[in-house]
């Protein structure tokens, strides 16, 4: 399963963000709470890769590397600009539509409101 290796990293981050000491036992406890099993080989690999490193610095370094990666095309250009009159018309129509929407929401509970 694709996300299986990520569970160890996520558990590591949860322990680190909680302010606790990041140990194998702490990570295994988080995984167990999430009904996941720890893979001791992957956990050992993660612990040795991050040993002596500040997780915030590791994340910051990773973000700088991601920033240099091209993730595809830039997409199409924006549509042509409209005139001021065209912008004012939708705004005038939006106010009555909102009022109708609010009236419909009041009828949605059919008299059985959760907090009435």
N, C-alpha and C positions, 0 to 999 in steps of 0.2 A: 504494500500500500504506500502511496506517494508520501503521505504526511507522517508516516511512522517514525522516520528519523527526527522529525521536527519536535516530537513530543518531549524528547530529552532536553532540547534547547529551550523549549517553552517552560518546562519545569525548572530549569536552571535559572531562567530569567525571573520567574515568579519568586523563587527563593531569594534571589539577589535583590529584587525590588522590595520584598518584605523586610529587608534589612537583616536577615538571618545569615549565619555562616553557611556558605554553599559547600555542602558535603554530599557524598554519594547517598548517604542515608536520608538527608533532607530531600534530595531529588526523588529518591525512591518513594518517600512518604507522599510527596505531591502527586506522583504518578499513580500511586495506589489509591489516593483520594479521588482521582479522576478515572478510576476503574481501568487503568492501563498497566501493562507489565513493563518493567525496565529490562532492556537488553544490556547485560553487564559489559559486553564488548564495546558497544557504542557509548555507553556511559563512561567507561574507562578512557576511551578515546577523547571524548568531550572534556573530561576532567583534566587530562594531560595537556590538551591543546590550550586550555584556558588557565592552567596553573600559573599563579603569580601575576595574572593580568587583571586590570580593572575592566569590568564588563562595559562600562560607559565609554572607555577609550576604544575598546574593540568595536563597539557599535559605531562610534564616530568614524573610525578608520574604514569600516565597511561602507558607510554612507558615502565617503569620498570616492571609493572605488565604483559604487553604483552610479554615481553622478557622471562618470566618464563613459558609461555604456549607452549605446544608441538603442532605443527600444522601438524603433519603427518610424514610419512616416509622420510628417507633421500634420496630416489631415488637410482638408480643403480650406479655402479661404472663406471668410465671413460673407454673408449676404450683403447686398447693396444697402446703403443707408436710406431710410425713409424720411419724409418731411415731418415737420413739427406737428402738422395737423393730423397726420396718420398716427402719431404717437399719442395724441390727446384723445382720439376716438376710443381706443381700447380701454383707457383709464376710466372713461365715463361709463362704459359698459360694464366694467368690473364691479363697481359698487352695487348695482341692483342684483347682480348675480350672486354676490356674497350674501345679501339679505335673504334671498330665496334659499340658499344653501343652509343658512342658520335655521330657518323655519323647518326645513326637512329634518335636520338633526334632532330637533326637539321631539319629533314624532317617531323617531327610530326606536325608542325604548317601549313604545306602546303602553305607557303608563306604569311600567315596571322598572323604574330606575334603580340602578345599583346603590346609589347613595341617597335615595329619597327618604 
